[in-house]
Amino acid sequence: MSNCKTELLSKIEGKTAAVGIIGLGYVGLPLAVEIAKAGYKTIGFDVQAQKVEQVNRAQNYIGDVVDSALEDVVKSGHLSATSDFSFIRDVDCVAICVPTPLDKYQQPDISYVKGSTESVAQYLHSGMLIVLESTTYPGTTEELLQPILEASGLHCGEDFFLAFSPERVDPGNKQFKTKNTPKVVGGVGQDSTEVAAALYRNVLEGGVYEVSSPAVAEMEKLLENTYRNINIGLANEMAIICNRMGINVWEVIDAAKTKPYGFQAFYPGPGLGGHCIPLDPFYLTWKAREFDYHTRLIETSGEINTSMPEYVVDRAMKILNRNRTAMNGARVLILGVAYKNDIDDYRESPALNVIDHLLEQGADAVFYDPYISEYKHKGQVHTGLTELTDEELKSADIVIICTAHERFDYDRIQSLSKEIFDTRNAMKQVKDRSNIELL
Ligand SMILES: NC(=O)c1ccc[n+]([C@@H]2O[C@H](COP(=O)([O-])OP(=O)(O)OC[C@H]3O[C@@H](n4cnc5c(N)ncnc54)[C@H](O)[C@@H]3O)[C@@H](O)[C@H]2O)c1
């Protein structure tokens, strides 16, 4: 066993290793808190000074992080944050949790991963572990990170260790959090896998599953999210067909899911949202082209899912038409702009596209979301209603439910609204269905 590996493993086991987390967002902050809670000295790095200040003041800004947990680890001195990357010199392990968006040509924008790896490379020292957690195309760890880090003169597998371990956190999930979700780890060589797995086993409780390479770990994450993307595409297509046939798609799915094997329920909606499911499959599409392969299922599912906001507006228009009301000039109240229920994240939310299409049709569209007071979209700030008053509900020609927040009082919404188009089956418990139409 190399000296570096023995020393690092003993620091990890003895909790004397210092850990750096690069990127203190939805993924990085919960992970930093767990690592600090496990007893490691943890330093969070972020380019946003505001986040750094908030962490150092123990001011929580991520829904999945418990306020008191952040307070405890900051007060005890286990967690601090900085924008000064020279502190990488002081850490033994680094987890990179920076964004991996798509650029305007729908191609991977890997610049955040590259930039943060270059920051690490500047201060790389012997005996370090670097783990990439950002979702990305297969090959990123070995083709992009390893050469940047080895340009320092240190060798991967001998002087330092490098692995990929995808983050699987599902914001807002009440059962599975960072702490208890199983972790997949694939290192560059067995030693890297072992060291990275040791760190996670000492911090998390969901178990660690080791794979033979970073590429396997990178690809398995894309399989997880592509699977969701395509199955949601199928559910959306079923919703469109069912509507034409006069069949309730929600009842169909409920019936299908009584099968105890071979079927997993996915649900239709106004489109796909979030930083992951709509984008990640296109990392695979891009990489597959290098191997002369066209990812047909991903493209088709993408087409269906991106057409959903316009479909929702078409259906709303038909509901209004039955009441001899034109969409042009109609008051339309959107309930929920978060991309999913009970969270405050509107990244890629289909509700924003629904609102764009409504505005294009001349509708007087307004929104209310108990978690989001305003959002920025295509360079414009949209401000929502501050309260869901009786008057707002009564005056809307149609209410469109885009996010099934539990905090909405659906009975009240039903009793006060003229027409409701429920794109999430959020009102399934409401008895009087006379003014409710389902997607
Ligand atoms: N949000 C999720 O639900 C989720 C779930 C699983 C995986 N992921 C993946 O995890 C990664 C991070 O996602 P997120 O949702 O946490 O993003 P985020 O935008 O919430 O956080 C990323 C943070 O990284 C910081 N950052 C950017 N460049 C940096 C740099 N060079 N150095 C230091 N900090 C930098 C940003 O300021 C930001 O605070 C992405 O690859 C995403 O696909 C996200």
The ligand as an SDF file (V2000), in Angstrom:
LIG
                    3D

 44 48  0  0  0  0  0  0  0  0999 V2000
  -30.0130   20.2460   -7.3050 N   0  0  0  0  0  0  0  0  0  0  0  0
  -30.2110   18.9520   -7.3840 C   0  0  0  0  0  0  0  0  0  0  0  0
  -31.2870   18.4730   -7.0690 O   0  0  0  0  0  0  0  0  0  0  0  0
  -29.1250   18.0010   -7.8360 C   0  0  0  0  0  0  0  0  0  0  0  0
  -29.2870   16.6410   -7.5750 C   0  0  0  0  0  0  0  0  0  0  0  0
  -28.3150   15.7610   -7.9920 C   0  0  0  0  0  0  0  0  0  0  0  0
  -27.2090   16.2550   -8.6780 C   0  0  0  0  0  0  0  0  0  0  0  0
  -27.0800   17.5840   -8.9430 N   0  0  0  0  0  0  0  0  0  0  0  0
  -25.8810   18.0410   -9.6460 C   0  0  0  0  0  0  0  0  0  0  0  0
  -25.0180   18.6420   -8.6980 O   0  0  0  0  0  0  0  0  0  0  0  0
  -24.3170   19.7360   -9.2940 C   0  0  0  0  0  0  0  0  0  0  0  0
  -24.5340   21.0010   -8.4840 C   0  0  0  0  0  0  0  0  0  0  0  0
  -25.9020   21.3320   -8.5300 O   0  0  0  0  0  0  0  0  0  0  0  0
  -26.5780   22.3290   -7.4970 P   0  0  0  0  0  0  0  0  0  0  0  0
  -28.0430   22.1560   -7.6890 O   0  0  0  0  0  0  0  0  0  0  0  0
  -26.0030   22.1550   -6.1600 O   0  0  0  0  0  0  0  0  0  0  0  0
  -26.1150   23.7240   -8.1040 O   0  0  0  0  0  0  0  0  0  0  0  0
  -26.2050   25.1730   -7.3770 P   0  0  0  0  0  0  0  0  0  0  0  0
  -26.2380   26.1650   -8.4670 O   0  0  0  0  0  0  0  0  0  0  0  0
  -27.2710   25.1550   -6.3470 O   0  0  0  0  0  0  0  0  0  0  0  0
  -24.8190   25.2900   -6.5970 O   0  0  0  0  0  0  0  0  0  0  0  0
  -23.5910   25.3380   -7.2170 C   0  0  0  0  0  0  0  0  0  0  0  0
  -22.7000   26.3070   -6.4570 C   0  0  0  0  0  0  0  0  0  0  0  0
  -21.3950   26.2740   -7.0640 O   0  0  0  0  0  0  0  0  0  0  0  0
  -20.8790   27.5840   -7.0260 C   0  0  0  0  0  0  0  0  0  0  0  0
  -19.7730   27.6840   -7.9950 N   0  0  0  0  0  0  0  0  0  0  0  0
  -19.8180   27.8170   -9.3300 C   0  0  0  0  0  0  0  0  0  0  0  0
  -18.5840   27.8300   -9.8430 N   0  0  0  0  0  0  0  0  0  0  0  0
  -17.7260   27.7120   -8.8220 C   0  0  0  0  0  0  0  0  0  0  0  0
  -16.3100   27.6700   -8.7120 C   0  0  0  0  0  0  0  0  0  0  0  0
  -15.5340   27.7380   -9.7810 N   0  0  0  0  0  0  0  0  0  0  0  0
  -15.7840   27.5660   -7.4830 N   0  0  0  0  0  0  0  0  0  0  0  0
  -16.5670   27.4980   -6.3850 C   0  0  0  0  0  0  0  0  0  0  0  0
  -17.9070   27.5260   -6.4160 N   0  0  0  0  0  0  0  0  0  0  0  0
  -18.4820   27.6300   -7.6300 C   0  0  0  0  0  0  0  0  0  0  0  0
  -22.0570   28.4600   -7.3090 C   0  0  0  0  0  0  0  0  0  0  0  0
  -21.8260   29.7820   -6.8760 O   0  0  0  0  0  0  0  0  0  0  0  0
  -23.1660   27.7510   -6.5230 C   0  0  0  0  0  0  0  0  0  0  0  0
  -23.2690   28.2510   -5.2060 O   0  0  0  0  0  0  0  0  0  0  0  0
  -24.8040   19.8050  -10.7250 C   0  0  0  0  0  0  0  0  0  0  0  0
  -23.9420   19.0620  -11.5460 O   0  0  0  0  0  0  0  0  0  0  0  0
  -26.1430   19.1160  -10.6720 C   0  0  0  0  0  0  0  0  0  0  0  0
  -26.5010   18.5530  -11.9030 O   0  0  0  0  0  0  0  0  0  0  0  0
  -28.0130   18.4630   -8.5040 C   0  0  0  0  0  0  0  0  0  0  0  0
  1  2  1  0
  2  3  2  0
  2  4  1  0
  4  5  1  0
  4 44  2  0
  5  6  2  0
  6  7  1  0
  7  8  2  0
  8  9  1  0
  8 44  1  0
  9 10  1  0
  9 42  1  0
 10 11  1  0
 11 12  1  0
 11 40  1  0
 12 13  1  0
 13 14  1  0
 14 15  2  0
 14 16  1  0
 14 17  1  0
 17 18  1  0
 18 19  2  0
 18 20  1  0
 18 21  1  0
 21 22  1  0
 22 23  1  0
 23 24  1  0
 23 38  1  0
 24 25  1  0
 25 26  1  0
 25 36  1  0
 26 27  1  0
 26 35  1  0
 27 28  2  0
 28 29  1  0
 29 30  1  0
 29 35  2  0
 30 31  1  0
 30 32  2  0
 32 33  1  0
 33 34  2  0
 34 35  1  0
 36 37  1  0
 36 38  1  0
 38 39  1  0
 40 41  1  0
 40 42  1  0
 42 43  1  0
M  CHG  2   8   1  16  -1
M  END
$$$$
